[in-house]
Amino acid sequence: MSSLRNIVYVAFLSLIYFSAVDAKPIARRATSSLKLPSNVQPRSPQLTNTGPSSLPSPPSNLTLKHVTVGHGIQNYTCSSNLTAAPTALGAIATLYDVTPLAFLSSTTSSAIPALAAFLPLTNALVPNAPLTISGLGSFPILGFHFFDAKGTPIFDLNTVGERLASKKAGDIKAPSNASVGLDGTGAVDWLFLTSTGDAGSTGLGAVYRVDTAGGNPPTSCEGFAAGDVISVPYSAGYHFYG
């Protein structure tokens, strides 16, 4: 994408986000085509760690509340040194609720990010539109992920009135067989983020970003100009605890 197209895209996605936040909760919440049967005992999804090190375990005082798939963009910017790697600038994503499927089959729900990564990004811009995966059904929007003006990662699950202002507490590389994503640049790291501890969080204390697909920047800024914003499509699984 050109710099201008990136700026317009980010601005448009931000507009969609704030429009969704202002909408009435009933209008925002889509109806999932998949429900947890009453005769099925829920099982917590498995958090698979990769590589020689592992992500920290969830704090003992927190329980799993939501499993979502995020679909959006990772943003990067270029300095005057165009041979250097781009610098991370945050992310914007729509979060879709796959909790019922995750309790039934965490293996199946973990495969969704790799499928969502190749769907048109414009799908994530449509207010109230669910994530539809052929053969699995449709999954409603639970909220949005973005970075605030201070660079804090925010997870606003506005359909259920929950929010997490977070900070990184652990990271590991994505597995070698992770989906390289739409741009072919590779999968971003898996993360564990916890609450910043201020008044910015409600109902949530931690989140894992796992099962990443795409999102890595190009290896250098060659072909771009200083100050350009590079937007790389990605998807990931987000497990929320509270």
PyMOL commands that set and color helices and strands:
alter all, ss='L'
color gray80, all
select helices_A, chain A and resi 3-22+25-28+99-104+106-116+121-125
alter helices_A, ss='H'
color red, helices_A
select strands_A, chain A and resi 64-77+87-97+131-133+137-139+141-147+153-157+162-172+190-195+206-214+229-241
alter strands_A, ss='S'
color yellow, strands_A
deselect
rebuild
show_as cartoon
